[in-house]
Amino acid sequence: MTVTSVNVGRPRQVLWHGRLVETGIFKEPVSGRVALRRLNFDGDGQADLSVHGGISKAVYCYPLEHYDYWRDELPGTELPLGVFGENLTTIGLLEHAVCLGDRFAIGSAAVVVTQPRLPCFKLGLRFRSDEMVRRFVASGRSGFYLAVDREGDVEAGDAIAAVERDPNGVTVAEAFRLYLTKRFSPADADVARRALTVPALPDYWRTTFSERLRGD
């Protein structure tokens, strides 16, 4: 498991559907070691802190393996590393194998997996396509967020070492699927209950899964 690229970017204003939108989704690869703080990498930032960033969304990871899929889906579209807004483009960390609460060492930093990515309209802005959010969700290729357990520095080429696997075994892919499932089957309910025991699961996800379990 490896970091292919470290990508950062400050918020900027972009014209979209006739209005200026401030967004931090534009990330570009940087070279050398980059300090990872509790809230983000040095040189990085988010625009709307009510839904982006924060302790549980300090780092967004997206697998390099998904880029081939999107090249087929979006012929003629340039796909530079970081185009999905990810801070880390990675190899070997796929949603069906990475679990909520898994802990990893990356460079001199330590991180924990918190949640899948739920895209907002700014992904469409980045690709200049209102259809992109729907296509991203339908693909199941969500990527995932990390919280920072220990600050450190990270560089492209760094190994990603598993430190501790969460015993509940709820994968990012399962959590993403459950979010899209309006009515839980008994098997879904079992996964949701296990997810609720993961200490790293953010409050929003706890509330969502609890409401689904109650049938709200």
C-alpha positions in Angstrom: 0.0 0.0 0.0 1.5 3.3 -1.1 0.9 7.0 -1.5 1.0 7.9 -5.2 0.4 11.6 -4.8 -0.1 14.2 -2.1 -2.6 16.9 -3.3 -3.5 20.2 -1.7 -5.3 23.4 -2.7 -6.6 26.5 -1.1 -10.3 27.5 -1.7 -11.0 29.6 -4.8 -14.0 31.2 -6.4 -15.4 29.5 -9.5 -18.2 30.6 -11.8 -20.8 27.8 -12.0 -24.3 28.2 -13.4 -24.1 32.0 -13.4 -22.9 32.4 -9.8 -19.6 32.5 -8.0 -19.0 29.4 -5.8 -16.2 29.1 -3.3 -14.7 25.7 -3.3 -11.6 23.8 -2.1 -12.1 20.8 -4.5 -9.3 21.9 -6.8 -6.2 20.0 -5.5 -2.8 19.6 -7.2 0.1 17.3 -6.5 3.0 18.7 -4.5 6.5 17.3 -4.1 8.5 16.8 -1.0 7.4 16.1 2.5 4.2 17.8 3.5 3.1 18.4 7.2 -0.2 16.7 8.1 -1.9 18.6 10.9 -5.1 17.6 12.9 -7.3 19.4 10.4 -5.5 19.1 7.0 -2.2 19.2 5.2 -0.2 22.4 5.1 -1.3 24.3 2.0 -4.7 22.7 1.9 -8.1 24.2 2.9 -11.9 23.8 2.6 -14.4 26.4 1.7 -17.7 25.4 3.5 -16.6 24.1 6.9 -20.2 23.1 7.8 -19.9 20.1 5.5 -16.3 19.8 4.6 -13.1 19.4 6.6 -13.0 19.1 10.4 -11.5 16.4 12.6 -13.2 13.5 10.9 -12.6 14.7 7.4 -9.0 15.9 7.7 -7.8 13.8 4.7 -9.6 12.5 1.7 -8.2 9.4 0.1 -9.0 8.2 -3.4 -7.6 5.0 -5.0 -5.5 5.3 -8.1 -7.1 2.0 -9.2 -10.3 3.9 -9.9 -8.7 6.2 -12.5 -8.9 3.6 -15.2 -12.6 3.2 -14.7 -13.2 6.9 -15.0 -11.0 7.2 -18.1 -13.4 4.7 -19.7 -16.4 6.4 -18.4 -15.3 9.9 -19.3 -13.4 9.6 -22.6 -11.5 12.8 -23.5 -11.6 14.2 -20.0 -8.3 15.1 -18.5 -7.8 13.3 -15.1 -4.8 14.6 -13.4 -4.0 13.2 -9.9 -6.2 15.0 -7.4 -9.0 15.7 -9.8 -11.5 14.0 -7.4 -10.5 16.5 -4.7 -8.5 13.9 -2.9 -5.5 14.8 -0.6 -4.0 11.3 -1.1 -4.1 9.3 -4.2 -3.3 5.8 -3.1 -2.5 2.3 -4.3 -3.8 -0.8 -2.4 -6.6 0.8 -0.3 -9.9 -0.2 -1.9 -13.3 0.4 -0.4 -14.3 -3.2 -0.2 -11.1 -4.0 1.9 -10.7 -0.9 4.1 -12.9 -0.8 7.2 -14.3 2.0 9.3 -11.9 2.4 12.3 -8.9 0.9 10.6 -5.7 2.6 11.6 -2.7 3.2 9.4 0.8 4.8 9.6 1.6 7.0 6.6 5.0 8.7 6.7 5.5 9.8 10.3 1.7 10.4 10.7 -1.0 8.0 12.1 -4.5 8.1 10.8 -7.9 6.3 11.2 -10.6 5.7 8.6 -13.9 7.5 9.6 -16.4 7.4 6.7 -17.0 7.2 2.9 -17.1 10.3 0.9 -20.6 11.6 0.1 -20.2 13.9 -2.9 -21.8 17.3 -3.2 -22.5 19.5 -6.2 -19.0 20.8 -6.2 -17.8 17.5 -7.7 -20.0 18.4 -10.7 -18.5 21.9 -10.7 -15.0 20.3 -10.8 -15.9 18.2 -13.9 -18.3 20.8 -15.4 -21.1 18.3 -15.4 -24.3 18.2 -13.4 -24.3 14.4 -14.0 -21.0 13.7 -12.3 -22.4 13.4 -8.7 -25.0 10.8 -9.8 -22.4 8.9 -11.8 -19.9 9.0 -8.9 -22.5 7.6 -6.4 -23.6 4.9 -8.9 -20.0 3.8 -9.4 -19.6 2.9 -5.7 -16.1 4.3 -5.9 -16.5 6.7 -3.0 -13.0 6.9 -1.5 -12.9 7.6 2.2 -11.9 10.1 4.9 -9.3 9.9 7.6 -8.9 11.6 10.9 -5.4 12.3 12.2 -4.3 10.4 15.3 -0.8 11.7 15.2 0.5 14.6 13.2 3.5 14.0 11.0 4.6 14.5 7.4 3.8 12.6 4.3 5.4 12.4 0.8 4.5 10.7 -2.5 6.0 7.2 -2.4 5.5 6.7 1.3 4.3 3.2 2.3 1.0 2.9 4.0 1.2 0.4 6.9 -1.8 -1.2 8.6 -1.4 -0.6 12.4 -4.8 -1.9 13.6 -7.8 -3.4 11.9 -11.2 -2.5 13.5 -12.7 -5.7 14.9 -16.2 -4.8 13.6 -15.2 -5.3 10.0 -17.6 -2.8 8.4 -16.0 -1.9 5.1 -16.2 1.5 3.5 -18.1 0.0 0.7 -20.7 -1.5 3.1 -21.1 1.8 4.8 -21.6 3.6 1.5 -24.2 1.1 0.4 -26.1 1.3 3.7 -26.2 5.1 3.4 -28.0 4.7 0.0 -30.3 2.0 1.4 -33.6 3.5 2.6 -35.0 0.3 4.2 -32.6 -2.1 6.0 -32.9 -5.9 5.6 -31.9 -8.0 8.7 -28.4 -8.4 7.2 -28.2 -4.6 6.7 -29.3 -4.0 10.2 -26.6 -6.2 11.5 -23.9 -4.3 9.6 -25.4 -0.9 10.8 -25.3 -2.1 14.4 -21.6 -3.1 14.0 -20.9 0.3 12.4 -22.4 2.1 15.5 -19.8 0.4 17.7 -16.9 1.8 15.7 -15.5 4.7 17.9 -14.2 6.6 14.8 -17.7 6.8 13.2 -18.8 10.5 13.1 -22.0 11.7 14.7 -23.8 12.3 11.4 -23.4 8.7 10.4 -24.4 7.5 13.8 -27.6 9.5 13.6 -28.3 8.3 10.1 -27.8 4.6 10.9 -29.7 4.9 14.2 -32.7 6.5 12.4 -32.7 3.7 9.7 -32.6 1.0 12.4 -35.6 2.6 14.1 -37.4 2.9 10.8 -37.6 6.7 10.9 
